[in-house]
Amino acid sequence: MSEKAATSIRSFIAAHGGAAKAVLQPVGLRGVRITLVGADGIMGDEMVDSMADAQAVVEAVPELTTSDWDRDLVATATPAPGHVQKMAGWSGRGL
């Protein structure tokens, strides 16, 4: 398990309502992206090497539960200001 990812996720949870949902998304050779949606709706993410690592992180953090991108989670998610442009890369900056 990635203790660095678990520590970072615990900090995120503490800052965003005391609980979070995690969507585990494989991203090829890079590993697995753990997309977080805090209880307050703010989004964050962490990368780990494998699905086994991602599941171990979820098990190690009691305030974190897994989810899918269902209607309720999407409705809860509130990207922070500037998040959309950051995720869009060069196209979001009008280049």
N, C-alpha and C positions, 0 to 999 in steps of 0.2 A: 504494500500500500504506500502511496505517496503521502508522507506525513506533512510535507510542505503544502500540498493541495488541501489536506484536511484542516490544517491550521488556518489557511487563507479562507476556506469556506466557513469555518467557525467565526472568524472575524466578520465576514460578510453577513452571516446570520445575526450576530449581535447588533450590527449596525442597521439591519433592515427588518426589524419586527420579531426577532426571536425564533423564526422558523423559515424554511424555504422548501421549494419544490425543485427537483433536479431532473432535467431531461438529458439522458445519456445518448450521445450522438457520435458514432464512429466517423472519423475523418481520414480514412485511408492509412497510409504509412505513418502519419504523424501521431495517431493514437485515438483517443476518445475525448471529445469536448463535453464537459459537464456544464450545461447551461443552467443557471440558477435564476429562480424568480422568488424574491423575498416576500415575506408576509405583507410588506408595504407595496409590492408590485415591481420594485426596482430590479433590474436584471444585472447579472454578472456571469462570469464563466471562469473555468479552470480547465487546463489540459492535463491528461494523464496518459501513460503509455499504452494501456490496454483496457478492455472492458472489465477484466478481472480487477484491475486497480480501481476503476471507477466504482464498481460494486462494493469493493472493500472500503472505499472512502464513505460511501453512503451508509454502510453498516457501522462505521466508526463514529458517525455524527448523528446522534439520536434525533436532533431537530430537523433533519433532512430526510425528505421522502422522494421517491422517484415518481415521475409522471410522464405522460405523453403530452404532445401539443394538442390538447383537447380544447373545446370551446371555453370552458371555465378558466383554464390556465392562460389562454390567449387573451381573454377579456381582463384578466388580472394584471398581466404584464404591462409595465409602464416604462418604456425606455427612458433613460436619463437624457437630459438635453445634450445634443450633439452625438448621441449614440447611433442614430440612423445614418448620419453622414460618415461616421467612423466605419461602420459596417459596410457601407457602400463603396469604400475605397476611393480610388481616383474619380469614379463616375459621380459619387456623391458630393465631390468638391467642385464639380463643374469644369473639370480639366479636359 
